[in-house]
Amino acid sequence: MDELFEGIVSNTTSGASETYMKILNHIILGNLKDPDLPEALMRSAGDMVPLCYVSRRLSQEPTFRWRDTAGDLQREIRQQGIEAGIQLYKQLEDTGNIILCHSRSGSVLKALEHRKNRLDMIYQTVARPGEEGRSAADTLTQNGFRVELIEDDDFPSALARGAVPVMGADAVTEEFLVNKVGSLAIIRAALEAQITPIILAGREKLIQRSIYGDRPRGSKFERIPLSGLKVIVGPQTFAIPKHSAKLAALIGSQETC
């Protein structure tokens, strides 16, 4: 594949959602049209389940249909972002509207995009070693949010102020989610403080545990058990373990790698 493709999939600042959206955009623009694209996406996916998702979709279509398919997927992710944003603010109604974000999540940025008047404060971790949180804080600030960039080890002070962890995920199975290292410590501390973390994930992030296997393989990611969390997928909110069966049924209905 060409330099454009390699530049997109090797970018360590963008999360899985943003990488996925960039791939879709360049397919629509006609910049990615090599017949080997589905195979290249699958090889490059690593722990990014959305790239497996789009690879599978493209492999089922003739090349001349790819733009239409990418357009459909792009509209799907935009609609999911709107729906997830509505669900998120419903969940935050009784929390003081203070949240804690870790790393850079395209799903979270999309859900917050048009809601700057509904949050009092966003605490954003730097997210070392890649420091993706710095660009996330810049984006949120530019979108009109009140943001405080904090060191990773300072998250307990945000939780003490009542901040609710709101994170994306690179993958969601029936048993666990996968996200940037540092996520597990934040979620464990929040649960100990009786704060329910909220996870935002598009349908393209869902994958059966049996298919996901022993991943993540990258050292920058870690598994987080779903128990005690709320998982928002578009218009649906799953409180785990209460809604475990419903989430498992949704995950089982997905076609993925």
Backbone as CSV, one residue per row, in Angstrom:
resi,resn,N_x,N_y,N_z,CA_x,CA_y,CA_z,C_x,C_y,C_z
1,MET,0.848,-1.202,0.000,0.000,0.000,0.000,0.882,1.251,0.000
2,ASP,0.257,2.409,-0.295,1.040,3.633,-0.460,1.329,4.328,0.869
3,GLU,2.065,5.456,0.771,2.485,6.191,1.967,1.299,6.744,2.740
4,LEU,0.248,7.160,2.042,-0.935,7.691,2.717,-1.510,6.666,3.675
5,PHE,-1.705,5.457,3.196,-2.255,4.390,4.034,-1.349,4.119,5.229
6,GLU,-0.074,3.969,4.978,0.875,3.678,6.063,0.885,4.804,7.088
7,GLY,0.778,6.046,6.618,0.760,7.178,7.540,-0.448,7.163,8.449
8,ILE,-1.598,6.739,7.918,-2.826,6.696,8.711,-2.750,5.603,9.766
9,VAL,-2.403,4.395,9.367,-2.460,3.263,10.302,-1.308,3.266,11.295
10,SER,-0.241,4.019,11.006,0.903,4.043,11.935,0.875,5.235,12.870
11,ASN,-0.110,6.110,12.717,-0.219,7.294,13.573,-0.582,6.867,14.993
12,THR,0.294,7.147,15.949,0.070,6.696,17.325,-0.743,7.685,18.151
13,THR,-1.006,8.868,17.605,-1.812,9.851,18.339,-3.297,9.562,18.180
14,SER,-3.710,9.236,16.965,-5.112,8.923,16.713,-5.475,7.586,17.348
15,GLY,-6.667,7.536,17.937,-7.160,6.279,18.465,-7.808,5.463,17.367
16,ALA,-8.383,4.320,17.740,-8.978,3.421,16.759,-10.113,4.084,15.992
17,SER,-10.945,4.859,16.686,-12.088,5.499,16.032,-11.642,6.520,15.000
18,GLU,-10.663,7.337,15.355,-10.213,8.365,14.422,-9.478,7.751,13.233
19,THR,-8.723,6.684,13.478,-8.067,5.986,12.373,-9.113,5.415,11.423
20,TYR,-10.136,4.814,11.977,-11.242,4.263,11.202,-11.916,5.347,10.358
21,MET,-12.188,6.505,10.968,-12.852,7.592,10.244,-11.969,8.156,9.135
22,LYS,-10.667,8.208,9.376,-9.749,8.692,8.337,-9.728,7.738,7.145
23,ILE,-9.724,6.444,7.426,-9.744,5.450,6.351,-11.009,5.627,5.512
24,LEU,-12.153,5.756,6.161,-13.417,5.929,5.445,-13.394,7.194,4.594
25,ASN,-12.892,8.276,5.165,-12.861,9.546,4.443,-12.010,9.448,3.177
26,HIS,-10.870,8.796,3.274,-9.984,8.701,2.107,-10.513,7.723,1.060
27,ILE,-11.297,6.749,1.492,-11.955,5.883,0.502,-12.980,6.704,-0.280
28,ILE,-13.748,7.514,0.421,-14.760,8.356,-0.223,-14.121,9.350,-1.181
29,LEU,-12.972,9.897,-0.785,-12.271,10.854,-1.638,-11.586,10.186,-2.831
30,GLY,-11.529,8.871,-2.822,-10.887,8.154,-3.914,-9.390,8.002,-3.755
31,ASN,-8.887,8.309,-2.557,-7.441,8.221,-2.325,-6.986,6.808,-1.958
32,LEU,-7.919,5.987,-1.493,-7.614,4.601,-1.151,-8.524,3.708,-1.988
33,LYS,-7.971,3.120,-3.034,-8.782,2.319,-3.950,-8.051,1.076,-4.459
34,ASP,-6.901,0.792,-3.865,-6.148,-0.402,-4.264,-6.978,-1.653,-3.962
35,PRO,-7.101,-2.579,-4.901,-7.870,-3.806,-4.651,-7.384,-4.612,-3.446
36,ASP,-6.131,-4.379,-3.048,-5.576,-5.100,-1.894,-5.884,-4.410,-0.566
37,LEU,-6.672,-3.340,-0.597,-6.944,-2.580,0.631,-7.545,-3.440,1.750
38,PRO,-8.560,-4.275,1.495,-9.102,-5.085,2.601,-8.047,-5.932,3.296
39,GLU,-7.164,-6.561,2.496,-6.105,-7.390,3.080,-5.113,-6.537,3.861
40,ALA,-4.784,-5.362,3.329,-3.853,-4.470,4.017,-4.435,-3.989,5.338
41,LEU,-5.726,-3.698,5.360,-6.392,-3.275,6.593,-6.347,-4.383,7.635
42,MET,-6.603,-5.595,7.205,-6.590,-6.718,8.142,-5.187,-6.933,8.710
43,ARG,-4.164,-6.833,7.857,-2.784,-7.006,8.323,-2.379,-5.911,9.297
44,SER,-2.885,-4.696,9.076,-2.472,-3.535,9.870,-3.331,-3.316,11.104
45,ALA,-4.417,-4.076,11.226,-5.392,-3.802,12.287,-4.792,-3.925,13.679
46,GLY,-3.963,-4.942,13.890,-3.411,-5.137,15.228,-4.531,-5.269,16.243
47,ASP,-4.557,-4.357,17.221,-5.588,-4.380,18.244,-6.759,-3.463,17.912
48,MET,-6.755,-2.848,16.716,-7.818,-1.909,16.335,-8.935,-2.663,15.615
49,VAL,-9.923,-3.084,16.349,-11.028,-3.869,15.814,-11.761,-3.151,14.673
50,PRO,-11.943,-1.817,14.709,-12.651,-1.163,13.595,-12.013,-1.394,12.230
51,LEU,-10.699,-1.573,12.181,-10.059,-1.824,10.890,-10.410,-3.217,10.375
52,CYS,-10.595,-4.159,11.282,-11.093,-5.479,10.880,-12.514,-5.347,10.334
53,TYR,-13.296,-4.530,10.993,-14.702,-4.325,10.627,-14.819,-3.772,9.213
54,VAL,-14.068,-2.711,8.913,-14.160,-2.114,7.577,-13.536,-3.040,6.539
55,SER,-12.497,-3.770,6.908,-11.892,-4.726,5.991,-12.914,-5.774,5.549
56,ARG,-13.650,-6.291,6.505,-14.660,-7.308,6.188,-15.744,-6.736,5.289
57,ARG,-16.188,-5.519,5.592,-17.237,-4.897,4.784,-16.769,-4.676,3.346
58,LEU,-15.558,-4.174,3.179,-15.041,-3.914,1.832,-14.837,-5.206,1.049
59,SER,-14.408,-6.253,1.740,-14.143,-7.516,1.055,-15.412,-8.144,0.507
60,GLN,-16.567,-7.730,1.010,-17.846,-8.262,0.549,-18.422,-7.482,-0.627
61,GLU,-17.739,-6.394,-1.027,-18.242,-5.518,-2.081,-17.250,-5.441,-3.238
62,PRO,-17.731,-5.235,-4.469,-16.805,-4.942,-5.572,-16.169,-3.578,-5.354
63,THR,-14.991,-3.374,-5.898,-14.243,-2.143,-5.665,-15.045,-0.893,-6.016
64,PHE,-15.848,-0.936,-7.077,-16.587,0.264,-7.476,-17.666,0.650,-6.462
65,ARG,-17.984,-0.248,-5.526,-18.992,0.049,-4.495,-18.379,0.587,-3.208
66,TRP,-17.043,0.624,-3.118,-16.395,0.979,-1.857,-16.769,2.371,-1.372
67,ARG,-16.855,3.344,-2.273,-17.208,4.703,-1.848,-18.583,4.723,-1.180
68,ASP,-19.538,4.020,-1.773,-20.879,3.974,-1.188,-20.855,3.277,0.172
69,THR,-20.102,2.186,0.251,-20.006,1.458,1.518,-19.362,2.323,2.599
70,ALA,-18.268,3.007,2.239,-17.596,3.892,3.194,-18.513,5.035,3.617
71,GLY,-19.296,5.553,2.682,-20.249,6.610,3.015,-21.297,6.129,4.000
72,ASP,-21.791,4.906,3.788,-22.769,4.335,4.718,-22.166,4.180,6.113
73,LEU,-20.922,3.696,6.177,-20.260,3.504,7.473,-19.977,4.844,8.149
74,GLN,-19.629,5.848,7.357,-19.372,7.175,7.903,-20.647,7.765,8.508
75,ARG,-21.766,7.625,7.810,-23.042,8.108,8.351,-23.429,7.334,9.609
76,GLU,-23.117,6.044,9.619,-23.413,5.219,10.781,-22.663,5.703,12.011
77,ILE,-21.385,5.997,11.841,-20.595,6.419,13.004,-20.998,7.822,13.473
78,ARG,-21.394,8.689,12.546,-21.877,10.012,12.947,-23.167,9.908,13.745
79,GLN,-24.090,9.062,13.258,-25.356,8.883,13.968,-25.126,8.274,15.341
80,GLN,-24.228,7.298,15.410,-23.906,6.696,16.703,-23.346,7.733,17.666
81,GLY,-22.517,8.666,17.145,-21.947,9.708,17.991,-23.022,10.601,18.582
82,ILE,-23.995,10.962,17.760,-25.110,11.790,18.237,-25.904,11.043,19.307
83,GLU,-26.233,9.790,19.013,-27.024,8.986,19.947,-26.263,8.729,21.243
84,ALA,-24.963,8.458,21.127,-24.146,8.223,22.322,-24.052,9.482,23.167
85,GLY,-23.968,10.645,22.508,-23.929,11.910,23.237,-25.182,12.120,24.054
86,ILE,-26.332,11.806,23.487,-27.604,11.928,24.210,-27.628,10.996,25.405
87,GLN,-27.218,9.743,25.193,-27.185,8.779,26.292,-26.205,9.204,27.384
88,LEU,-25.050,9.719,26.970,-24.037,10.138,27.944,-24.580,11.208,28.870
89,TYR,-25.226,12.217,28.309,-25.719,13.305,29.147,-26.860,12.876,30.041
90,LYS,-27.617,11.873,29.637,-28.634,11.302,30.521,-27.967,10.666,31.731
91,GLN,-26.857,9.962,31.477,-26.149,9.281,32.566,-25.449,10.257,33.506
92,LEU,-25.129,11.450,33.000,-24.390,12.434,33.804,-25.289,13.410,34.549
93,GLU,-26.591,13.290,34.376,-27.525,14.266,34.949,-27.353,14.458,36.452
94,ASP,-27.070,13.375,37.154,-27.003,13.444,38.624,-25.580,13.448,39.163
95,THR,-24.586,13.735,38.308,-23.199,13.607,38.748,-22.472,14.937,38.914
96,GLY,-23.103,16.050,38.590,-22.414,17.329,38.653,-21.755,17.716,37.353
97,ASN,-21.916,16.869,36.312,-21.405,17.202,34.980,-19.902,17.482,34.960
98,ILE,-19.155,16.667,35.692,-17.697,16.729,35.679,-17.205,15.362,35.227
99,ILE,-16.335,15.327,34.233,-15.860,14.037,33.744,-14.339,13.987,33.697
100,LEU,-13.829,12.763,33.644,-12.391,12.498,33.558,-12.148,11.658,32.310
101,CYS,-11.324,12.152,31.395,-11.006,11.435,30.163,-9.541,11.008,30.170
102,HIS,-9.291,9.864,29.552,-7.930,9.335,29.490,-7.558,9.084,28.043
103,SER,-6.331,9.448,27.666,-5.831,9.292,26.313,-6.686,10.129,25.356
104,ARG,-6.781,9.711,24.096,-7.578,10.431,23.100,-8.549,9.452,22.457
105,SER,-9.819,9.670,22.682,-10.842,8.780,22.151,-11.696,9.511,21.130
106,GLY,-11.694,9.020,19.893,-12.549,9.610,18.876,-14.017,9.456,19.224
107,SER,-14.391,8.339,19.856,-15.788,8.121,20.250,-16.237,9.164,21.267
108,VAL,-15.363,9.474,22.236,-15.702,10.474,23.245,-15.768,11.865,22.619
109,LEU,-14.799,12.198,21.787,-14.790,13.516,21.148,-16.036,13.713,20.291
110,LYS,-16.465,12.676,19.573,-17.666,12.767,18.747,-18.908,12.973,19.606
111,ALA,-19.004,12.216,20.705,-20.179,12.310,21.567,-20.285,13.675,22.245
112,LEU,-19.135,14.301,22.524,-19.121,15.594,23.209,-19.217,16.778,22.249
113,GLU,-19.075,16.517,20.957,-18.840,17.538,19.946,-19.740,18.773,20.063
114,HIS,-21.031,18.576,20.225,-21.969,19.692,20.219,-22.615,19.913,21.586
115,ARG,-21.907,19.568,22.647,-22.510,19.596,23.976,-21.723,20.436,24.973
116,LYS,-21.044,21.471,24.494,-20.139,22.196,25.387,-20.849,22.906,26.538
117,ASN,-22.145,23.183,26.412,-22.862,23.870,27.477,-23.424,22.919,28.523
118,ARG,-23.142,21.625,28.367,-23.714,20.629,29.265,-22.701,20.050,30.246
119,LEU,-21.441,20.492,30.183,-20.414,19.997,31.087,-19.748,21.155,31.808
120,ASP,-19.496,20.968,33.107,-18.836,22.017,33.890,-17.315,21.943,33.783
121,MET,-16.781,20.717,33.697,-15.327,20.560,33.665,-14.963,19.206,33.068
122,ILE,-13.901,19.204,32.277,-13.311,17.956,31.796,-11.873,17.893,32.288
123,TYR,-11.561,16.866,33.068,-10.178,16.582,33.430,-9.637,15.597,32.392
124,GLN,-8.542,15.950,31.767,-7.964,15.134,30.713,-6.544,14.741,31.084
125,THR,-6.279,13.438,31.129,-4.924,12.979,31.444,-3.985,13.201,30.259
126,VAL,-2.712,13.378,30.558,-1.696,13.495,29.511,-1.590,12.190,28.713
127,ALA,-1.756,11.054,29.398,-1.704,9.721,28.788,-0.316,9.386,28.257
128,ARG,0.625,9.231,29.175,1.970,8.819,28.786,1.991,7.331,28.452
129,PRO,2.908,6.841,27.622,4.065,7.571,27.100,3.796,8.363,25.827
130,GLY,2.688,8.097,25.149,2.441,8.774,23.878,1.953,10.206,24.005
131,GLU,1.398,10.535,25.202,0.886,11.876,25.499,-0.220,12.319,24.534
132,GLU,-1.065,11.358,24.120,-2.184,11.672,23.238,-3.193,12.604,23.898
133,GLY,-3.174,12.620,25.228,-4.118,13.474,25.948,-3.917,14.954,25.688
134,ARG,-2.705,15.345,25.319,-2.450,16.760,25.040,-3.265,17.228,23.826
135,SER,-3.262,16.419,22.760,-4.031,16.810,21.575,-5.533,16.727,21.854
136,ALA,-5.944,15.758,22.690,-7.362,15.663,23.061,-7.795,16.909,23.826
137,ALA,-6.944,17.362,24.756,-7.261,18.574,25.523,-7.353,19.786,24.612
138,ASP,-6.464,19.873,23.638,-6.496,20.991,22.680,-7.805,20.978,21.886
139,THR,-8.194,19.791,21.420,-9.428,19.672,20.634,-10.642,20.061,21.467
140,LEU,-10.701,19.580,22.694,-11.829,19.897,23.574,-11.887,21.387,23.896
141,THR,-10.717,21.976,24.132,-10.665,23.414,24.413,-11.142,24.217,23.210
142,GLN,-10.701,23.828,22.024,-11.125,24.513,20.801,-12.626,24.390,20.569
143,ASN,-13.214,23.294,21.078,-14.652,23.092,20.938,-15.457,23.787,22.030
144,GLY,-14.772,24.551,22.885,-15.474,25.379,23.865,-15.633,24.789,25.246
145,PHE,-14.984,23.655,25.522,-15.093,23.051,26.847,-14.073,23.650,27.811
146,ARG,-14.407,23.609,29.072,-13.461,23.964,30.132,-12.662,22.706,30.446
147,VAL,-11.370,22.747,30.183,-10.530,21.550,30.282,-9.324,21.807,31.169
148,GLU,-9.011,20.840,32.013,-7.774,20.889,32.796,-6.944,19.662,32.462
149,LEU,-5.774,19.878,31.888,-4.864,18.784,31.550,-4.099,18.389,32.812
150,ILE,-4.155,17.103,33.162,-3.512,16.637,34.390,-2.546,15.497,34.084
151,GLU,-1.558,15.323,34.947,-0.659,14.185,34.837,-1.428,12.903,35.141
152,ASP,-0.976,11.806,34.576,-1.678,10.543,34.756,-1.867,10.187,36.230
153,ASP,-0.850,10.434,37.043,-0.921,10.063,38.455,-1.830,10.966,39.273
154,ASP,-2.320,12.046,38.677,-3.172,12.994,39.409,-4.660,12.685,39.276
155,PHE,-5.003,11.562,38.623,-6.424,11.276,38.437,-7.198,11.124,39.753
156,PRO,-6.564,10.672,40.874,-7.349,10.579,42.115,-7.941,11.922,42.557
157,SER,-7.237,13.017,42.275,-7.766,14.328,42.672,-9.023,14.677,41.876
158,ALA,-9.074,14.242,40.596,-10.270,14.475,39.786,-11.432,13.631,40.310
159,LEU,-11.153,12.384,40.668,-12.201,11.529,41.222,-12.714,12.087,42.546
160,ALA,-11.813,12.652,43.343,-12.221,13.227,44.629,-13.176,14.398,44.439
161,ARG,-13.121,15.040,43.277,-14.037,16.142,42.962,-15.320,15.648,42.312
162,GLY,-15.464,14.315,42.232,-16.687,13.743,41.694,-16.671,13.488,40.208
163,ALA,-15.496,13.578,39.570,-15.422,13.375,38.128,-15.758,11.923,37.769
164,VAL,-16.554,11.758,36.736,-16.922,10.438,36.229,-15.992,10.072,35.074
165,PRO,-15.274,8.955,35.168,-14.450,8.545,34.021,-15.324,8.260,32.800
166,VAL,-14.992,8.894,31.687,-15.688,8.663,30.417,-14.605,8.339,29.397
167,MET,-14.618,7.122,28.892,-13.542,6.652,28.015,-14.101,5.970,26.774
168,GLY,-13.265,5.869,25.767,-13.579,5.053,24.614,-13.024,3.662,24.831
169,ALA,-12.943,2.891,23.759,-12.390,1.548,23.832,-11.901,1.153,22.449
170,ASP,-10.840,0.378,22.400,-10.360,-0.148,21.128,-11.056,-1.444,20.775
171,ALA,-11.655,-2.077,21.781,-12.428,-3.294,21.562,-13.330,-3.505,22.769
172,VAL,-14.501,-4.091,22.516,-15.411,-4.471,23.602,-15.883,-5.896,23.348
173,THR,-15.592,-6.787,24.282,-16.083,-8.167,24.212,-17.160,-8.346,25.276
174,GLU,-17.684,-9.569,25.394,-18.706,-9.837,26.409,-18.146,-9.757,27.826
175,GLU,-16.834,-9.890,27.969,-16.226,-9.967,29.292,-15.380,-8.757,29.671
176,PHE,-14.776,-8.118,28.679,-13.848,-7.037,28.986,-13.793,-6.059,27.818
177,LEU,-13.222,-4.895,28.105,-12.914,-3.944,27.044,-11.402,-3.774,26.996
178,VAL,-10.927,-3.201,25.924,-9.503,-2.924,25.767,-9.329,-1.430,25.549
179,ASN,-8.421,-0.835,26.293,-8.149,0.595,26.135,-6.698,0.878,26.490
180,LYS,-6.300,2.124,26.358,-4.922,2.559,26.607,-4.489,2.226,28.030
181,VAL,-3.223,1.868,28.193,-2.691,1.603,29.534,-2.960,2.804,30.439
182,GLY,-3.257,2.515,31.684,-3.639,3.561,32.631,-5.137,3.588,32.861
183,SER,-5.897,3.025,31.935,-7.359,3.005,32.065,-7.803,2.150,33.248
184,LEU,-7.159,0.994,33.426,-7.568,0.066,34.480,-7.422,0.691,35.865
185,ALA,-6.330,1.395,36.103,-6.123,2.021,37.411,-7.204,3.058,37.693
186,ILE,-7.554,3.836,36.681,-8.596,4.855,36.848,-9.942,4.204,37.153
187,ILE,-10.287,3.162,36.401,-11.585,2.504,36.574,-11.674,1.806,37.929
188,ARG,-10.597,1.150,38.342,-10.612,0.498,39.660,-10.804,1.515,40.779
189,ALA,-10.098,2.635,40.686,-10.211,3.673,41.718,-11.610,4.281,41.729
190,ALA,-12.191,4.472,40.555,-13.544,5.028,40.482,-14.554,4.075,41.127
191,LEU,-14.446,2.795,40.830,-15.369,1.824,41.409,-15.221,1.768,42.930
192,GLU,-13.985,1.867,43.420,-13.765,1.892,44.876,-14.400,3.114,45.503
193,ALA,-14.467,4.219,44.738,-15.085,5.457,45.226,-16.581,5.493,44.935
194,GLN,-17.111,4.369,44.456,-18.538,4.218,44.116,-18.967,5.193,43.021
195,ILE,-18.073,5.398,42.064,-18.365,6.179,40.859,-18.415,5.191,39.694
196,THR,-19.463,5.247,38.904,-19.618,4.311,37.794,-18.996,4.867,36.518
197,PRO,-17.908,4.279,36.039,-17.296,4.733,34.785,-18.212,4.454,33.592
198,ILE,-18.087,5.290,32.574,-18.897,5.162,31.362,-17.974,4.939,30.167
199,ILE,-18.288,3.934,29.364,-17.503,3.588,28.182,-18.345,3.839,26.940
200,LEU,-17.773,4.536,25.961,-18.451,4.792,24.696,-17.804,3.935,23.610
201,ALA,-18.630,3.211,22.871,-18.089,2.343,21.829,-19.082,2.215,20.686
202,GLY,-18.632,2.464,19.467,-19.468,2.222,18.303,-19.587,0.731,18.034
203,ARG,-20.555,0.356,17.209,-20.765,-1.058,16.906,-19.530,-1.678,16.252
204,GLU,-18.717,-0.831,15.583,-17.515,-1.347,14.931,-16.444,-1.783,15.931
205,LYS,-16.644,-1.486,17.229,-15.686,-1.900,18.260,-16.053,-3.240,18.894
206,LEU,-17.250,-3.732,18.614,-17.737,-4.940,19.278,-17.160,-6.194,18.628
207,ILE,-16.728,-7.117,19.456,-16.137,-8.352,18.933,-16.290,-9.457,19.972
208,GLN,-16.622,-10.653,19.528,-16.784,-11.768,20.445,-15.451,-12.149,21.076
209,ARG,-15.530,-12.523,22.341,-14.321,-12.909,23.088,-13.587,-14.051,22.399
210,SER,-14.322,-15.001,21.869,-13.700,-16.157,21.230,-12.954,-15.772,19.965
211,ILE,-13.399,-14.707,19.298,-12.734,-14.244,18.075,-11.548,-13.344,18.416
212,TYR,-11.713,-12.534,19.446,-10.647,-11.597,19.825,-9.391,-12.333,20.280
213,GLY,-9.577,-13.478,20.911,-8.433,-14.303,21.296,-7.594,-13.707,22.402
214,ASP,-6.263,-13.821,22.254,-5.358,-13.405,23.325,-4.913,-11.953,23.205
215,ARG,-5.524,-11.200,22.335,-5.197,-9.779,22.238,-5.676,-9.042,23.492
216,PRO,-5.182,-7.831,23.772,-4.320,-7.020,22.907,-2.873,-7.516,22.922
217,ARG,-2.214,-7.315,21.814,-0.818,-7.720,21.714,0.121,-6.544,21.930
218,GLY,-0.372,-5.319,21.705,0.450,-4.139,21.885,0.618,-3.787,23.356
219,SER,1.801,-3.333,23.733,2.094,-3.004,25.128,1.403,-1.735,25.596
220,LYS,0.816,-0.969,24.672,0.153,0.288,25.043,-1.300,0.088,25.458
221,PHE,-1.778,-1.169,25.380,-3.184,-1.425,25.669,-3.326,-2.444,26.788
222,GLU,-4.494,-2.428,27.439,-4.748,-3.364,28.524,-6.226,-3.724,28.573
223,ARG,-6.507,-4.855,29.195,-7.885,-5.306,29.364,-8.483,-4.733,30.646
224,ILE,-9.762,-4.419,30.580,-10.501,-3.936,31.748,-11.791,-4.733,31.866
225,PRO,-12.049,-5.413,32.973,-13.311,-6.141,33.142,-14.503,-5.196,33.038
226,LEU,-15.603,-5.696,32.471,-16.784,-4.847,32.276,-17.627,-4.679,33.531
227,SER,-17.475,-5.548,34.497,-18.337,-5.523,35.679,-18.284,-4.166,36.385
228,GLY,-19.448,-3.600,36.648,-19.539,-2.318,37.341,-19.554,-1.118,36.429
229,LEU,-19.402,-1.333,35.115,-19.331,-0.228,34.164,-20.657,-0.041,33.433
230,LYS,-20.810,1.122,32.815,-21.888,1.364,31.870,-21.265,1.499,30.491
231,VAL,-21.786,0.746,29.545,-21.272,0.750,28.178,-22.351,1.344,27.269
232,ILE,-22.024,2.432,26.595,-22.962,3.084,25.689,-22.587,2.736,24.255
233,VAL,-23.532,2.148,23.540,-23.346,1.822,22.121,-24.494,2.505,21.372
234,GLY,-24.201,3.634,20.743,-25.253,4.382,20.057,-26.363,4.755,21.024
235,PRO,-27.617,4.352,20.735,-28.739,4.753,21.590,-28.945,3.863,22.813
236,GLN,-28.089,2.857,23.004,-28.284,1.896,24.079,-27.239,2.039,25.174
237,THR,-27.700,1.946,26.424,-26.799,1.945,27.572,-26.926,0.613,28.289
238,PHE,-25.796,-0.061,28.478,-25.772,-1.359,29.135,-25.064,-1.212,30.487
239,ALA,-25.803,-1.412,31.573,-25.208,-1.422,32.904,-24.806,-2.865,33.199
240,ILE,-23.517,-3.081,33.404,-23.002,-4.435,33.595,-22.780,-4.689,35.087
241,PRO,-23.275,-5.813,35.661,-23.703,-7.043,34.974,-25.193,-7.134,34.651
242,LYS,-26.001,-6.154,35.049,-27.451,-6.245,34.849,-27.818,-6.537,33.398
243,HIS,-27.136,-5.869,32.450,-27.484,-6.004,31.037,-26.451,-6.835,30.256
244,SER,-25.748,-7.700,30.960,-24.690,-8.489,30.319,-25.217,-9.328,29.159
245,ALA,-26.359,-9.950,29.351,-26.909,-10.822,28.308,-27.285,-10.018,27.063
246,LYS,-27.844,-8.831,27.268,-28.235,-7.982,26.135,-27.010,-7.509,25.362
247,LEU,-25.961,-7.130,26.085,-24.736,-6.702,25.409,-24.118,-7.872,24.648
248,ALA,-24.110,-9.049,25.272,-23.547,-10.233,24.614,-24.315,-10.557,23.332
249,ALA,-25.643,-10.382,23.368,-26.448,-10.651,22.172,-26.115,-9.665,21.058
250,LEU,-25.910,-8.395,21.422,-25.536,-7.397,20.418,-24.166,-7.696,19.832
251,ILE,-23.221,-8.054,20.685,-21.884,-8.395,20.217,-21.926,-9.620,19.295
252,GLY,-22.734,-10.603,19.645,-22.841,-11.808,18.851,-23.463,-11.584,17.489
253,SER,-24.207,-10.472,17.332,-24.849,-10.169,16.048,-23.923,-9.457,15.076
254,GLN,-22.740,-9.067,15.554,-21.819,-8.301,14.722,-20.977,-9.199,13.814
255,GLU,-20.706,-8.694,12.614,-19.753,-9.345,11.720,-18.427,-8.630,11.858
256,THR,-17.416,-9.344,12.300,-16.126,-8.706,12.501,-15.018,-9.699,12.195
257,CYS,-13.769,-9.301,12.508,-12.646,-10.169,12.149,-12.550,-11.397,13.046
